[in-house]
Amino acid sequence: MKEISAESKWTGVIYAVLAAALFGASTPFAKLLLGDTAPVLLAALLYLGSGIGLSSWLALTWKFGAKTKEASLKKADVPWLAGAIVAGGIVAPIMLLIGLNLTAASTASLLLNLEGVLTAVLAWFVFKENFDRRIAFGMSFITFGGIILSWAGKPEIGLPWGALLITGACLMWAIDNNLTRKVSAVNPLQIAALKGVFAGTVNLIIALIIGAKLPNLFSMGAATIVGLLGYGVSLSFFVLALRHIGTARTGAYFSLAPFVGALISIVLLGDALTVSFLIAAALMSIGVYFHLTENHEHEHAHSPLEHEHKHTHDEHHQHEHSPDISPNEPHSHVHQHEDSKHAHEHFPDIHHQH
């Protein structure tokens, strides 16, 4: 039975790393666009690029009759997703932008590392996701690596309200991550598209109200492309990772994003290779090692459960189908899980939330 769970783990890790790589890669390119675009407006364009791009793709696949193998959003999912959009797509960016105006850049960079920590704390102690000492150690190394990577000399504390607002933004993103986990069985493109459209629209309204001016067509086009890849596709991978390895572990791998951004800045944009970058790389590598070598196995019970998500038939999916559905091919439908008790290696995926 171990092979199935191990496959799920590695699938989740790959998705999480891809999400971090795309988001991290978007950062240096977004910085290049800041010269022509106000920060609030740029955030709006990035979100809208994600939302419009993914919505267009979903519309095209629907128009040409391509059947999705993913579950669609249900009425019961709306409160979770709405909460995630409000917390992470609207409130957090506003708190961050106000906080940045009151806080030194070096302090802001350090405080932004709190997102991964707060995501894990909420997942472990509020949403009761399982963890052990090894996972906590791994998270600590990755976090310290991020702190060193973002260190810009002696931090200037600045006004306390700025630091509190940035910390609040990180908390909102942590809430967003944990609420998104609740709908991770749903089509990830649908989740990312809705987040992008709603968050982008609200941020665009705010930007125009405060007097931001639209940039030239080239900058707008570039921002939408960066947003589609760095926000939309990245978020889709993030949701898939949540499905397989849970919130805290996905958040830990996603914390590698600043490292990816720094690496791209060094390789493509000519930034200097620093000692802090090398130390951060070493610490993050140790943290990733702790996570990759985790072995969580014990006897556990599954309560009866009815839900819908993309699946093939494995140890947790043994139900009857109509003849036109192959149990060995990915498919999605509402299905029932009976109560059971067994032991195998597993992770906090959508079937193991104890």
Phi, psi and omega in degrees: 000342187296327187300322182295313181294320179297320177298318179298319180298309183294325175299314179297318180298315181298315179299316181296318180293321177297319178300314180295319182296316181293316179293317179298321179293331182289334186297307180297327179287325176295323178298324178296329182280344183296338179295329182256350189226133177296147185306314182295319180293321178297318177302318179297316181293323178295313178297316181293324175301319176295308185294313182291319180298311181289323177297320179296319179296316179297320179295320180294316179296323178292318182297321183266013170076017178286123182278127175278146177264005181263156176284147178269160179297134178250165181303322181292340181277340189302313180301319179296313182292320178299318178298319179295318180295315181296313183292307188269332185263341184239300185293313184300310180300322179295313178300320181296313184295320177294318180296324180296328179288343184250359189228145175298146184300322181296317178295319180300317180298319179294318183294329182295342175291348180291340183302312181297319180295312182294326176300314180293317181300314178297317181298319185283316191256340178257312182265003171059038174283140185287147174204164177223183184299323182296316180294320179297318177299314180302316179298321180296315180296317180296319180295315179297324176299318177295322179296314180295320180298324184266000182293131180235051183086202180290118182291140175263121186295324179066203181283135181303326181298324179296314179297320179295321180293320178292320175298319177298322178298318178297321177296319179297319177292326176295319176297316177306312182299318182287325177289323178297327176303327182294338180243019185291348176282346182279158177312115184296330178294323179294317179297311183295323180295314180296317177301315182296315182296310184290313180295319180295319180296314180296315180295326178294316178300315179298316181299317181290325179297321182274006171095015179291143180255139180295138179282183178290167186299324180297314180295320178296316179296318179297319180296320180292324178292315177300319179295319180301314183279312188281338179249307185290300181294321177301313180296324178299316176295322180299317179297318178296323177295318176305320182299325188263323187233005175085177189284310186297316181291320175298316179299323180295312178295324180293337177294352176283351184305314179300327178295317179298316178299318179294321180297317179295321178298325179287314186283316188260327187255003173081014177293154183285144174279118187250164177296321181298325178297316181293320178294317178299318179299319180294314181296316180295324178297319177298315179299316178296322178300315178302320182287318183293331183263014177294142175225101183251105183217129176193167176287133181216157182251143174251123175280157176304137185212137174238124178201181181227134175192166177292132182200162164241174183277122178220201183297337181258355182230096179227081181224164183279153179227164168289156185300337184278359179248122178275125181294343182267355178256145179301135179204167182223133174193164176292130180217161185251137170253126177278162177292141182204164177219127179201176180232131174192165177294133182206167182225167185285064177274193185288352178253351183231085182239055179244000000 
